[in-house]
Structure formats: C-alpha cells, structure tokens
Amino acid sequence: MNIIVLVKQVPDTTEIKIDKVTNTLIRTGVKNIINPDDLAGVEVALSLKEAYGGSVTTVTMGPPHAENMITTLYARGIDNAYLLTDRKFAGSDTWATSKILSTFIKTLDYDLIIAGYQAIDGDTAQVGPQIAEFLNIDQVTHIHKINEVKKDTIFLEKSFEDETHVISAKFPLLISTIRSMNQPRLMNAFDIWDSFDKKINIVTFEDLDLDQKDIGLTGSPTRVKKTYTKPVMQKSPKEVLEPEEAAKKIARLIYPYMEVAK
C-alpha cells in the first residue's frame, strides 16, 4: 500500500502575527510545530505500513525552513518526503494550495492519501476535501479509527457528535484524521541517526504543470480584507454584595413572581 500524508508546518498558535499590509500570517522568526491533525495522520500511515506493508511519503508545501520538520518525520519512520516551496506559491488560499498539491500528487503512485482534518493556523478543513475533488477520488473526513484493510477496501469509523458511522471505501481514497484518534510515536535513536542522511525532494513552480494566474495571492478566489483583535471591555462596573444580599438577589432572579424578604 502506497500512502501519501499531507503534512503542514504551522506557527505555534500562541505566537501568531499578521502582516497588516497583505493580511497573511508572518511565519519568519515564529516558532513552528507540526500540525496536530497531520501528525495523527502520520501515525496512521506508519501503523498501516507496519500491518500491511508498503511505503509512507509525506508532501509538504511551505517555506524552505520546513526541511527541519521533515527531518523529524524521517526520524519517526517515513520513507520519502517532498517539499513544495517557491515564492510564487506565497499567499495561496485553500483553493490555490489544493491546486498546487493535487497537481504534484498526480505525478505520484498512491493508494491512500491522508490529510489532517484541519490546520490550527486556518481552521478551514478545506484543503483535504478540495484535493480529493481535484483528483476526482472518493473521500471520507473526520476519521477517528481505522479497523482493517482487505485488498482494495478500507474499513473506517467516522465520528459525529452523537453517533459513529462505520464505513467501507475503495482505493484510491483520501481520508482526514483528527488529533484525538491516536498517540503519535516518538522518534527513535536509529531513525534519528539516519534522518540527517535522508533526501528531501524539493519541488518548485518550474517542476509543476501550473499557470501562475491560478496560484498565489493573484490566483486565490478568497482574500482576507481585514484582521483585528477585538478589545475586551467591561460593560458595567462589577457589583459587590454581601452574602445575604447576594442570596436575595439570586432568589429574585430565579423566582421573579415570588416575594422575597427585603
């Protein structure tokens, strides 16, 4: 089974900064982490490889320094990695990003594509489903468990708030994973040692069959027009009451039609 995992490097959400001119995230100089839903997907892929054989390839779109993250993925046990990086990709919204990624994925051999349900820097949950549409393959989102694989069919469980659906789907297929579905493995000493010698395949705009007008800020059909931080304001002064008065006020609020002793 050949598995592709889409992995994104995201800013630590406690340190997000916005460029006030372009209204895009400032990533330079900001601490980065592996998107949690994507990391769950890496663990799913590695577990499937151990159970059924095959290979695990990660695909990342991001700046050159994402190579550091990819090295840690090699240390977790992946087989191959591609980094799509080019200034011409900058500013792409989810549609343009999905266009870039799907154009590249078409050049690879795969049975299963795994995408994290959503990225913590955007929270749109759009890229995975859009890639499935561009590739014209089936998709099952928000997976919380994989039961088994039989030949060309995978059996999954999909979570809802009040119920679980058990689903079977044929390959090729795209699924999206959630962080709570597993506990990602730690890096091991042998893979850490080998990770620095592993090749990170760099893919640029010139390597892809893309039109510049379809990507980047100019090719993005959605645009962030304005960002701001909502101020926290106290609407009225706090009222401090003695315990007895507070009890009477609560009683009047709960039983508005009953007389409460003054």
N, C-alpha and C positions, 0 to 999 in steps of 0.2 A: 504494500500500500504506500503510495507516494503522497505525502501530506505537506501542504503549504500552510504556514502560520503567518498571519499578518501581525506584525509587532510594531508598536509605536513608542517612541521615547517622548515622554510628556514632562512639562515642568511640574515641580512639586507644587501642589495647589495652594499651599500657604504662601507661596512667593510669586504668584502670577503678576506680571506687569504688562500694561497695554501701551503700544505705540500710539500716541494721540493723533498722529498725522494719518497713518494707514489703518488704525483701529485693528491691528493684528497683534498677536502675542509677541512680546520681546523674549527671545529664548537665549540670547547671548548672555553669559555670566550668571544664568539661573540654574540652580540645582535641578537635575533631571532624574527621573525614575522610569522604570518600565511600567507601562500602563497595566494596572492590576488585572483587568479582564483579559488582556492579551497574555499575561503571564500564566493565567489559568489555562489558556488555550495551548501554550507551550507544554504544560504538564500533561494535558490531554493527549497531545500528539506523541510525546515521548512514551506515555503509557500504552498507546495503541501500537506504536512501533515495537515495544517490548513484547506485547501479546501476539501481534500478527505479522511482524516483520515490516520491511520497507525502509523509507527514509523520511527525515524531517528537514524541511527547508524553510527558513524564515525570510520574509520580504518586508523591508522597512523603507519608508520614504521619509527623509529628513535631512538635516544638515550633516556635514562631514564628521562632526564630533560624535554622531550616533554610532560610530565604529566602536567606541568604548563599550556601549551597551551590547553590541553584537558579540563582542569578545566574551562577555559574561554569559551570553546564550550558548556559545560554543562550550563554555565551562559547565553548562548544565546538561550538555549531551546532544545538541542538534548536529546535523550532518553538513548542511550548506547554508550560506547566508548571502543575501543580496541587499545592497543599499542603493536606493534610487535617490540621487542627490544632484541638484542643479539649481542655479539661481533662477532659471526660468520656471521652476516649479513653485517658487515662493508666492505666498498669498492665495494658493488654490483653496477653494471651498470644498465641501464634501463631494460635490458632483465632479469637479475638476480632479480632485485627488483620486476618486474612484476610476475616472477615465484613465489616468496615468497608470495606476496599479493594475487595472484589468488589461490594459494594452500590453504591459510586460508579462503578466501571468499567462496570457495566451501563448507565449513562447515556451512555457514550461510544461512538463508532463506531470499531471496530478490526478488523484482520485478524490481527495478531500481537501477543502480549504477551510481553515479555522480562523475566525476573526473574533476579537474581543467584542462583547456586546456594545460597549461604548467607551470612549476615551474621556478621562476625567478633565481634560482641558477644553472639551467641547460639549460633551454630553448629548450629542445628537443621535447616536445609534443609527446613523445613515450609511456609513461607508461600506460595511459588510453587505447589507441588502443591495446597495447600488452596484457593487462589484458583481454580485450574482446576476443582476439584471443585464449588465454589460456583457457578461459571459454567457448569458442565456442558459443558466443551470438552476436547479432547484435549491431552495434554502430553507433552513429551519433555525429560528432565532431563539435566544434566551434559553439555551440548553443547560440543565443542571445535572444531568447524568447520562452517561453512555453505557448501555447494558451489554451489547455484544455486536460483533460483525460477522456476517455469514456471506461469503462470496462477494457479491456486488451490492449487498444491503447492510445498512447500519440501523440499529435499534436504539432509540433515544428517548429521554424523558424531558419534557418541556414544562417549565413552571409557570403557573398563573397564581394570582393572589389566593384563590380559594380552591384550586384543583391542579392536578397534574395530568398532562396528556402523554400517553405512550405512543410513539410514532416510529414507523419504519420508513426509510428513504433509500433510494438508489443512488449510486455514484454515477457521474461526478456530482458533488454536492458541496454547498457552503453552509457551515453552521456558525453560530456565535455563542461564545461561552461567557459565563459570569464568574466573578472572583470567588464567590462563596462555594463553588462546586468542588473545590479541592484545595489541598495544601501544596503549593509548588515545592519541588525538591530543591535541596541546597546544591551548590556547586561541589564537586568532589575533587580531591587533590590531583588525580591523574588527568582529568579533563581540564583543570585549571592550567596544569603544566603544558598540555598540548594546545590550549586555546590560542596562545600567542603565535603559534606557527600556522594556524588555520587561515585560509584565504577569505577575505571579504570581497565579494564581487561587486564592483562599483558600476552602476548603470546611470547614464546621463541622458539628457534630452536627445542628443545625437544618436543614441542607440535605439531609440523607440520610433515607431511609426505614428508620430503625433503632429498635429498642427498647432503652432504657437497660440493661435486665437482660441483654442479650446482649453487652455490651462492657465495657471497663474491668476493674478488679480483680474486681468482683462478677460479671461475665459470663464470666470466664475459668475454664474447667474445670480448668486446671492452676495450681498455685501453688508458688512457691519457699518452702519451710518454714524453711530454714536455710542460711546461707552461712558458710564459714570458710576460713581459709588453713591448709593443712596444714604443720606445722612440719618443718623439715629437721633431722633428728637423726642423729648418728653412732652407729651401733650398738655399735661396739667401737673401741678405740684402733688407730691405724694401726701396722702392724708394719714397721719399717725394717730391711732386711737388707743385708749386704754382697753384692756381685755374685756371689761364689762360692756363698754360702748361698742366695741367691735362685734361682740356676740349679738347685741341688739340689732345692729345694722345688718348683719348676715341674716338674722331671723326675719327682718322686714323684707329683705330681698327674696328670701325663699317663700315666705308666706305674705304676699303683698295685701291680701284681703283680711288678714287677721290682725287684731290689735296686739301690739307688743308694748309691754310696760315701759314707760319712759324712765 
